[in-house]
């Protein structure tokens, strides 16, 4: 391979990108827009749960429990009802997610040292929100119960400590994974149009007639998008740290090195799709299906891989975004180093080389 030929192809591709506003927008604006939209839209935090109170006791203790729920910041009391029918109406109409029902003898039973019942009704149509709401209620009621019966200390006093994400903010683990998903889609989508564009414009025959070899052509096409992808990664990391306030505890240099390895494989996949498709429309559609769905569903970005059926867990092992998600979360939240992420880096390196080789072989078959 000659560097001069690679440089000439790369310069030609840069000129085409610069003259195409759509490619420029796709290269620089789309990653930022996707990060903004998904970063603010996707959240697993549950706040301001709409709550209705059915208080038959109407005592200072019952009011104290309701005030404890409101003071937590997780519950917003909309109304106080006087009839069980009103409870059904609020739940049926979706106007409330939590109902707190306090019986008449609630405070009396507590004063007598007996066990007092407290009914919590949660709308289970959204199972994840309902589970989190029940956890919040249990914690608040448990704290209140310990306060009331502090003369009887518990036999077990757990001291819980959460590492890496002490405030349990979903944004802290969603944003790093989101960067991996966006980069997987953008890189493949950008390069999937390169070779196909040459075929559609009729300029590929001119390139074939030149002394440029296939690896030189592919590398020349890939290099401009590699630097564009690198700039996108830097912008995404800066937005994650300074806008979304995700802590970056690991090495920024290591993060950039791993990102470069991932970008090489993602861009190579786009080149391979472009070689096989020969049509920009078909290539863009294939790249979206081949990258977005696996990266979003099978990378561990949103759904824990350990909770998936065994066949799907096996399928995730060939999804490169899975390893990049692990890298980003490890560097951002845990400050992991190379010794803990060596396997993921090795897999991405092998993946990139295999995809690059397949692109070369496929292109030779097309021009033979």
VENHU-V795331 format. One record per backbone hydrogen bond with DSSP energy under -0.5 kcal/mol. NH is the residue of the N-H (numbers start at 1). CO is the residue of the C=O. E is the energy in kcal/mol with one decimal. If there is no record, write none. Layout:
BEGIN
nh=(NH;NH)
co=(CO;CO)
e=(E;E)
END
This chain:
BEGIN
nh=(6;7;8;9;10;11;12;13;14;15;16;17;18;19;20;20;21;24;25;26;27;28;29;29;30;32;33;34;35;36;37;38;39;40;41;42;43;47;48;49;51;52;53;54;55;56;56;57;63;64;65;66;67;68;69;70;71;72;73;75;76;77;78;78;79;81;86;87;88;89;90;91;92;93;94;95;96;97;98;99;100;101;101;102;102;103;103;106;109;110;111;112;113;114;116;119;121;122;123;124;126;127;130;131;132;133;134;135;136;137;138;139;140;141;142;143;144;145;146;147;148;149;150;152;153;158;160;163;165;168;170;172;173;173;174;175;177;178;179;180;181;182;183;184;185;186;187;188;189;190;191;192;193;194;195;197;198;199;200;201;202;202;203;204;207;208;209;210;210;217;218;219;220;221;222;223;224;225;226;227;228;229;230;231;232;233;234;235;236;237;238;239;240;241;242;243;243;244;246;249;249;250;255;256;257;258;259;260;261;262;263;264;265;266;267;268;269;270;271;272;273;274;275;276;277;278;283;284;285;286;287;288;289;290;291;292;293;294;295;296;297;298;302;307;308;313;314;315;316;317;318;319;320;322;323;323;324;325;326;327;328;329;330;331;332;333;334;334;335;336;340;341;341;342;345;346;347;348;349;350;351;352;353;354;355;356;357;358;359;360;361;362;363;364;365;366;367;368)
co=(2;3;4;5;6;7;8;9;10;11;12;13;14;15;16;17;19;20;21;22;23;24;24;25;25;28;29;30;31;32;33;34;35;36;37;38;41;45;73;74;76;98;79;100;53;54;102;102;59;60;61;62;63;64;65;66;67;68;70;69;49;75;51;76;51;53;83;83;84;85;86;87;88;89;91;90;90;50;50;121;52;99;119;54;100;101;117;103;105;106;107;108;110;109;114;101;99;120;97;122;123;125;126;127;128;129;130;131;132;133;134;135;136;137;138;139;140;141;142;143;144;145;147;149;151;156;158;161;163;165;168;169;169;170;170;171;173;174;175;176;177;178;179;180;181;182;183;184;185;186;187;188;190;191;191;193;194;195;196;197;198;199;198;198;203;204;205;206;207;213;214;215;216;217;218;219;220;221;222;223;224;225;226;227;228;229;230;231;232;233;234;235;236;237;238;238;239;239;240;247;332;331;251;252;253;254;255;256;257;258;259;260;261;262;263;264;265;266;267;268;269;270;271;272;273;274;279;280;281;282;283;284;285;286;287;288;288;289;291;292;293;294;296;304;305;309;310;311;312;314;315;316;318;319;319;320;320;321;322;323;324;325;326;327;328;329;329;330;330;330;337;337;338;338;341;342;343;344;345;346;347;348;349;350;351;352;353;354;355;356;357;358;359;360;361;362;363;364)
e=(-1.7;-2.6;-2.0;-2.4;-2.5;-2.4;-2.2;-2.3;-2.3;-2.1;-1.9;-2.4;-2.5;-1.8;-0.5;-1.0;-0.7;-1.9;-2.7;-2.5;-2.2;-2.4;-0.5;-1.6;-1.8;-0.7;-2.8;-2.9;-2.1;-2.3;-2.8;-2.6;-1.8;-1.8;-2.1;-2.6;-0.7;-0.6;-1.1;-3.6;-3.0;-2.3;-2.2;-3.6;-0.6;-0.8;-2.5;-0.5;-2.1;-1.8;-1.9;-2.0;-2.6;-1.9;-1.9;-2.2;-2.7;-1.0;-1.2;-0.8;-3.0;-0.5;-3.3;-0.6;-0.9;-2.4;-0.8;-1.0;-1.7;-2.0;-2.2;-2.1;-2.9;-2.1;-1.0;-1.9;-1.2;-2.7;-2.0;-3.1;-2.6;-0.6;-3.0;-2.6;-0.6;-0.5;-0.5;-1.2;-2.2;-1.5;-2.3;-1.8;-1.4;-2.9;-0.5;-2.1;-2.7;-0.5;-2.5;-0.7;-0.6;-0.7;-2.5;-2.4;-2.1;-2.6;-2.4;-1.8;-2.3;-2.6;-2.6;-2.1;-2.4;-3.0;-2.3;-2.1;-2.2;-2.8;-2.2;-1.7;-2.3;-2.5;-0.9;-1.9;-0.6;-0.6;-0.6;-0.5;-1.6;-2.1;-0.5;-1.0;-0.5;-0.9;-1.9;-2.2;-0.9;-2.4;-2.1;-1.4;-2.0;-2.6;-2.5;-2.1;-1.9;-3.0;-2.2;-1.2;-2.2;-2.6;-1.9;-1.4;-1.0;-1.0;-0.6;-1.8;-1.4;-1.9;-2.4;-2.2;-0.7;-0.6;-1.6;-1.4;-1.5;-2.6;-1.7;-0.6;-0.8;-2.6;-2.6;-2.6;-2.5;-2.0;-2.0;-2.6;-0.7;-0.6;-1.8;-2.0;-1.9;-2.8;-2.0;-2.1;-2.2;-2.2;-2.1;-2.5;-2.5;-2.6;-2.4;-2.4;-2.4;-2.3;-2.8;-0.5;-1.8;-2.2;-2.8;-0.7;-2.2;-1.6;-1.9;-2.1;-2.2;-2.5;-2.0;-2.2;-1.8;-2.2;-2.8;-2.0;-1.5;-2.5;-3.0;-2.0;-2.0;-1.7;-2.1;-2.4;-2.4;-2.3;-2.4;-2.1;-2.4;-1.8;-2.8;-2.5;-2.0;-2.5;-2.5;-1.8;-2.0;-2.8;-1.2;-1.9;-0.7;-0.5;-2.2;-2.7;-2.6;-2.1;-0.6;-1.2;-1.6;-2.2;-1.9;-1.8;-2.0;-1.1;-1.6;-1.5;-0.8;-1.3;-0.7;-0.6;-1.7;-2.6;-1.8;-1.9;-2.7;-2.6;-2.1;-2.6;-2.9;-2.1;-0.9;-0.8;-0.9;-2.3;-1.0;-0.9;-0.6;-0.6;-2.1;-2.5;-2.4;-2.2;-2.1;-2.4;-2.8;-2.5;-2.1;-2.5;-2.5;-2.2;-2.3;-2.5;-2.3;-1.9;-2.5;-2.6;-2.1;-1.9;-1.7;-1.5;-1.7;-0.9)
END
